[in-house]
Amino acid sequence: MGEVAAPRGLEIGRQRDAFRAFMIARHLRPTEWARTANVPAGEILGFLTGKIRTIAPATLEKLARAANCAPDDFFH
């Protein structure tokens, strides 16, 4: 069997928790942050609620630019 490239199970949960913690620490609201970054709010909300497994890399770049950080900062 081949390896699966997409994050699974616990890893996705850890990423979601880290992303949420980043938002709380920076006092970021999903809809306002999305508007500032010019990305669909549904992408952030879908990830936070578990409806989608990942946020697109291009979206992460825009969110990072709007938050004045690197995309990796979201998940640490």
N, C-alpha and C positions, 0 to 999 in steps of 0.2 A: 504494500500500500504506500502511496505517496504521502508526503507531509502536507499538512494544511497550513496555508500562509496566514489566514485571518486569525486574529486573537479569539480565544474561546473562553467560555465559562468564567472562572474566577479571575482571569486576567482582565476580561472586559469589565467585570465588576470593580476591580481595583482601579482601572482607568477612569471609570465613571465616578467613583468616590473621590479620586484625586482631582478630577476636573471640577467637581462640585466644591471641594475644599478650596481650590484655587479661586473660584468665583466668590465664595464666601469671604475669603481673606482679603480680596480686592474690592469687595462690595459691588460686584457686577450683577446686574439683572439681565436675564437672558434676552429679553426683547430690546432693551436699550443698547446692550452690547452688540447685538446683531445689527441693529440699525446703524450704529457707529461704524461697524466693520463692513457694512453693505453686503450682508449675507442673510439668507432666509432664517428667521427666528425658529422655524420648525425644525431646522437641522440641529440646533442646540437643544431645543425642548425634546425632540425625538430621542436624542442620545441620553439626556438626563432621565427620561422616563423609561428607557429600555426598548423603545419602539424601533430604533435603529442601532446597529452594533458599533458603528464607527462614524467619525466626522471626516469628511473628505479632506485630504491634505491641503488643497487650495483654500478651503474654508478655515482650517487651522492657522494657516499663514496670515490670512486677513484678520482673524480674531487676535492673533499674537501682535500684529502691528497695532491694532486698536488698543491693546492692553499694555503696549510698550514692553514686550517680553519676547522670549523665544517660544515656539510651539512646544518644545520639550518641557518647559516650565509647567504646563498644564497637568502633566502626569507624574509629577514628583512630589 
